[in-house]
Amino acid sequence: MHTIKIDISDKVYDNVMFFLNSLPKKDIKLYTPRKESQEKLTDFFHASPLQDIVLERDKETYKDRINL
């Protein structure tokens, strides 16, 4: 099995994919390309509504649930 990576224009993409899909499935495996506009995980957290929540502690030890 060999791997080929090609860059093709939008004009011929459908034709190339039609050709590749017409080949025997046992002899070829197609990988769908990842979208370049895929968001990064950091972008998700920057846009999160939870970003304004402050998670600071008043005390060093959380004693509200510790049995003393």
C-alpha positions, 0 to 999 in steps of 0.5 A: 500500500502506498500513500499519495498526497495531492493538492488540487483545485476546487474545480477538479476536486469533485472529478478526482473524488468521483474517480477515486470512489469508483475504484475497488474499496478493498484496494483503496482507502480514502481519508477525508481532509480536515477542514483548515478552519477547524477551531483550536482548543484554546479558541474554544476556551477563549470564547467560553462564557466561563472565562470570567469565573474566578476560581480563587480560594480564601483559605489554603485548606477547604475545611467546610467538608472536613470533619474536625 
